[in-house]
């Protein structure tokens, strides 16, 4: 199967959108369930290096491993305080203090809330990973630590509401009660169901009732039952395997009901109906090795949700993908540590005005905002 690659180009601080890129593979025919192609102006973005205010209380961030935007355009950031070592915290009595794991910022970049960490009645994850705020204002958090086999639900002030799964209890990719180092979550408000990209241990999407945590269904690559068979290393010249690789890193649900899954180290996005019926797939820079290119997936804010934004933590760009054709149109950013650049890009989220928000792990340890120019 031919899987053409995309090319990287340089970027400037002022305008960090590159020109057109060669497309990824689109399906031979466009399934009827896919959105119809329309003539649109491709979005462009510019980094806003002054958006977020200085964090209060001498707070400092560890690896930033999750970001989402709620109905009021408040930005929710999840980071890993335990990844800060003594050197990063500075000299005792001078600076700094690890920020709480969950931080809420208003549209102006001001901190308006912060909470999280171990507490009574629930098991805080060993390694925070992924945050989602549903339309009712509930905050969902996952974790990808070795023993993390659960998802947590809180209200917006940090009051505990629900835990799905138990630490250390994962029974593999067909366990219907526990997770396996879950990476990304999203609630389908129409059906009131929680979708989990599960994850760093398991190789599947699993769905629960968002109120009770009751199991609904799960599936692996191509909508088939998952298994945990040993896999050969990824080979860009080999036929696509009918398994997800670890990690299944993100899931997003479009307004038209299509479900998008980021199969990170297979360098692909797969598309499903809500019942797990496979629709189509596309590759994002398929020659990428290492951690892979499909680190996540987010949908644009326009009524037709014409674009997918795919963060790539290996090549350190955001791929801009036409949702109707699944073709890569261009990308934003490049490797680096200056504003508008990325070092281990991890997540992307979109607000109601089409602005993008990104996170970085490893020693990137920050979040950034990119203003929508058109």
C-alpha positions in Angstrom: 0.0 0.0 0.0 1.4 3.4 -1.0 1.8 5.8 1.9 3.4 9.0 0.6 5.2 11.2 3.1 5.0 14.8 4.1 7.9 17.2 4.3 9.0 19.6 7.1 9.7 23.2 6.5 11.1 26.0 8.7 9.0 28.4 10.7 9.2 32.0 11.9 8.1 33.3 15.2 5.6 35.8 13.7 3.8 33.4 11.4 4.2 29.7 12.2 2.1 28.1 9.4 4.0 26.4 6.7 3.0 26.1 3.1 1.2 23.2 1.5 2.6 19.7 2.2 2.3 16.5 0.1 -0.7 14.7 1.3 -1.0 11.5 3.4 -2.8 8.6 1.9 -6.6 9.1 1.5 -8.9 6.2 0.9 -9.5 5.2 -2.7 -13.1 6.1 -2.4 -14.7 8.5 0.1 -17.2 6.5 2.2 -20.7 7.9 2.4 -20.2 8.4 6.2 -17.3 10.9 5.6 -18.1 14.6 5.4 -18.4 16.0 1.9 -15.4 18.0 0.6 -16.0 21.8 0.5 -14.1 24.8 -0.8 -12.6 26.4 2.3 -9.8 28.7 3.2 -7.1 26.9 5.1 -6.6 28.2 8.6 -3.5 30.0 9.6 -2.1 30.5 13.1 0.3 32.8 14.9 1.8 32.1 18.3 0.9 34.4 21.1 3.9 34.3 23.4 2.4 36.7 26.0 -1.0 34.9 26.4 -0.6 33.2 29.8 0.2 35.3 32.8 3.0 34.4 35.3 1.8 31.5 37.4 1.1 32.5 41.0 2.7 31.3 44.2 6.1 30.6 42.6 4.5 27.7 40.8 6.5 25.8 38.2 5.3 23.2 35.7 6.5 19.7 35.2 5.8 17.8 32.0 2.5 19.1 30.6 0.5 16.0 29.6 -3.0 17.2 28.9 -5.0 20.2 27.8 -8.7 21.0 27.0 -11.0 24.0 26.5 -14.4 24.1 28.2 -17.7 25.6 27.1 -16.7 29.0 28.4 -13.3 28.9 26.6 -11.5 28.3 29.9 -8.3 26.4 29.3 -7.6 23.3 31.5 -4.0 22.2 31.9 -2.8 18.9 33.4 0.9 18.5 34.3 3.1 16.1 36.2 4.5 17.7 39.4 6.6 14.5 40.2 8.7 15.0 37.0 10.3 18.1 38.6 13.7 17.3 40.1 15.6 19.3 42.7 17.6 21.2 40.0 14.4 22.3 38.3 12.8 23.5 41.6 15.8 25.7 42.4 17.4 26.3 45.7 15.3 25.8 48.8 13.6 29.0 50.0 14.2 30.7 46.6 12.1 29.0 44.0 10.1 27.1 43.0 7.0 25.2 44.1 5.3 22.5 41.9 2.0 23.8 40.7 -1.1 21.6 41.5 -1.7 19.0 38.7 -4.8 20.7 37.4 -4.8 24.4 36.4 -7.8 26.4 35.0 -7.1 29.6 33.1 -9.6 32.1 31.8 -9.6 33.3 28.1 -7.1 36.0 29.1 -4.6 33.5 30.4 -5.2 34.2 34.1 -5.2 31.3 36.6 -8.7 31.1 38.1 -8.4 27.6 39.7 -6.0 24.8 40.6 -6.3 21.5 42.4 -5.5 17.8 42.2 -3.3 15.2 43.7 -4.0 12.3 46.1 -7.2 12.5 48.1 -9.8 10.6 50.0 -12.0 8.2 48.1 -10.0 7.9 44.9 -6.6 6.8 43.5 -4.7 9.6 41.9 -2.7 8.3 38.9 1.0 7.7 39.2 1.6 9.6 36.0 -1.0 12.2 34.9 -2.0 11.8 31.3 -4.9 13.4 29.4 -7.7 15.8 30.6 -11.2 16.4 29.3 -13.9 18.8 30.4 -17.3 17.6 29.2 -20.2 19.9 28.3 -21.6 19.6 31.9 -18.4 20.9 33.3 -17.1 17.5 34.7 -13.3 17.1 34.6 -11.9 13.7 33.5 -8.3 12.6 34.1 -6.3 9.6 33.0 -2.9 8.3 33.8 -0.2 6.3 32.0 1.9 5.1 34.9 2.8 1.4 35.1 0.0 0.7 37.6 -2.6 3.2 36.2 -5.7 1.2 35.2 -8.3 3.8 36.0 -10.1 7.1 35.0 -11.2 9.8 37.4 -14.1 12.2 37.2 -14.3 15.4 39.3 -16.4 18.5 39.3 -14.8 21.7 38.1 -13.7 22.6 41.7 -12.0 19.3 42.2 -14.6 17.4 44.2 -14.4 13.7 43.4 -17.3 12.1 41.6 -16.4 8.7 40.0 -13.6 6.3 39.5 -13.6 3.7 36.7 -11.1 0.9 37.2 -8.6 0.1 39.9 -4.8 0.6 40.0 -2.8 -2.4 39.1 -5.9 -4.4 38.1 -5.7 -4.4 34.3 -6.5 -7.7 32.8 -5.5 -6.7 29.2 -7.2 -5.4 26.2 -10.5 -7.3 26.8 -10.9 -6.4 30.4 -14.2 -4.6 30.7 -13.7 -3.2 34.2 -10.2 -1.8 34.2 -8.1 0.3 31.9 -4.5 -0.2 30.8 -2.6 3.0 31.2 -5.3 5.2 29.5 -4.1 8.1 27.4 -7.0 10.2 26.2 -10.7 10.6 27.1 -13.7 12.3 25.6 -17.4 12.4 26.5 -20.0 12.1 23.8 -22.7 14.5 25.1 -25.3 13.1 22.7 -25.2 9.6 24.2 -23.7 10.5 27.6 -20.8 8.0 27.0 -17.2 8.2 27.9 -14.7 7.1 25.2 -11.2 6.2 26.3 -8.1 5.8 24.2 -6.6 2.9 26.1 -3.7 3.3 25.9 -0.1 2.7 26.8 -0.8 -0.8 28.0 -3.9 -1.8 26.2 -4.6 -1.5 22.5 -8.2 -0.4 22.1 -11.0 2.2 22.4 -13.4 1.4 25.3 -16.7 3.1 26.0 -18.5 3.6 29.4 -21.6 5.2 30.7 -20.5 8.7 31.7 -22.7 8.8 34.8 -22.3 5.3 36.2 -19.1 4.0 34.7 -20.9 0.9 33.4 -19.1 -0.8 30.5 -20.7 -0.4 27.0 -18.3 -1.7 24.3 -14.8 -1.8 23.1 -12.8 -2.4 19.9 -9.3 -2.6 18.5 -7.8 -1.5 15.1 -10.3 -1.8 12.2 -13.1 -2.3 14.7 -11.9 -5.9 15.4 -11.5 -7.5 18.8 -8.2 -6.4 20.3 -5.5 -8.7 21.6 -2.1 -8.3 23.2 0.0 -10.4 20.9 3.7 -9.4 20.6 4.3 -7.2 17.6 7.3 -6.7 15.4 8.8 -3.2 15.4 7.1 -0.7 13.1 8.2 -0.9 9.5 7.1 1.9 7.2 7.6 -0.4 4.2 5.4 -3.3 5.6 1.7 -3.8 5.1 -0.4 -2.0 7.8 -0.9 -4.3 10.7 -4.4 -5.0 12.0 -3.5 -4.1 15.6 -3.0 -0.9 17.4 0.4 -0.3 18.8 1.1 1.3 22.2 0.0 3.9 22.7 -3.5 4.4 21.5 -3.0 8.0 22.3 -6.2 10.0 21.7 -9.8 9.9 20.7 -12.1 12.6 19.4 -15.8 12.6 18.5 -17.1 14.9 15.7 -20.5 16.5 15.7 -21.6 14.2 12.9 -20.9 11.2 15.0 -17.6 10.0 13.5 -15.0 8.8 16.0 -11.3 9.6 15.3 -8.5 7.5 17.0 -4.8 8.4 17.1 -2.7 5.3 16.7 0.5 7.0 17.5 3.3 4.7 16.6 1.5 3.3 13.6 1.5 6.9 12.4 -2.2 6.7 11.5 -5.6 8.1 12.3 -8.5 5.6 12.1 -12.2 6.7 11.7 -15.2 4.8 13.1 -18.9 5.0 13.7 -19.8 5.2 17.4 -20.6 1.4 17.5 -17.0 0.6 16.4 -17.7 0.1 12.7 -14.5 0.9 10.8 -14.9 3.6 8.1 -11.4 4.6 6.9 -7.9 5.5 7.9 -5.0 7.8 6.8 -1.3 8.0 7.6 0.6 11.0 8.9 4.2 11.1 7.7 4.4 7.2 7.7 8.2 7.0 7.6 8.3 8.3 11.2 9.9 5.9 13.6 10.5 6.2 17.4 7.4 7.6 19.2 5.4 8.0 16.0 3.6 10.9 14.4 -0.1 10.7 15.4 0.1 11.9 19.0 -3.5 13.2 19.1 -6.5 14.5 17.2 -8.7 17.6 17.7 -11.5 19.0 15.5 -11.8 22.6 14.3 -14.5 24.8 15.7 -16.4 25.6 12.5 -19.9 24.2 12.0 -18.7 21.5 9.6 -15.5 20.8 11.6 -13.6 20.8 8.3 -10.1 20.3 9.9 -8.3 17.9 12.1 -5.3 19.0 14.1 -2.8 16.2 14.7 0.0 17.0 17.1 3.2 15.1 16.3 5.6 14.7 19.2 8.4 13.2 17.1 8.6 15.7 14.3 7.3 18.4 16.6 4.7 19.9 14.3 0.9 20.2 14.3 -0.4 18.6 11.1 -3.4 20.3 9.5 -5.6 17.6 7.9 -8.7 18.0 5.7 -11.3 16.0 7.4 -13.2 15.1 4.2 -10.2 13.6 2.4 -7.9 13.0 5.4 -5.1 14.7 3.4 -2.4 16.6 5.1 -2.6 20.2 3.9 0.3 21.8 5.8 1.8 22.0 9.3 2.5 24.5 12.1 5.7 24.8 14.1 9.1 23.0 14.1 11.5 21.6 16.6 12.9 24.1 19.0 12.4 25.8 22.4 11.4 29.3 21.3 7.8 30.6 21.1 6.0 28.8 18.3 8.3 25.9 18.3 8.0 22.5 20.1 10.1 20.2 22.1 8.1 16.9 22.6 4.7 18.3 21.5 2.1 16.2 23.2 -1.5 17.5 23.0 -3.6 20.1 21.1 -7.0 21.7 22.0 -9.2 24.2 20.2 -11.4 27.0 21.6 -14.6 28.4 20.1 -12.7 31.1 18.1 -10.4 28.5 16.5 -7.3 29.2 18.5 -5.0 26.3 19.3 -3.5 25.4 22.6 -0.6 22.9 22.9 1.4 21.1 25.6 4.9 19.7 25.7 6.4 16.8 27.8 10.0 15.6 28.3 11.9 18.9 29.1 9.6 21.0 27.1 7.3 21.4 30.2 5.1 24.2 28.9 1.8 25.1 27.1 1.4 27.6 24.3 -1.4 29.4 22.5 -1.7 29.9 18.7 -4.1 32.6 17.6 -6.3 31.8 14.5 -5.5 34.4 11.9 -8.1 33.2 9.3 
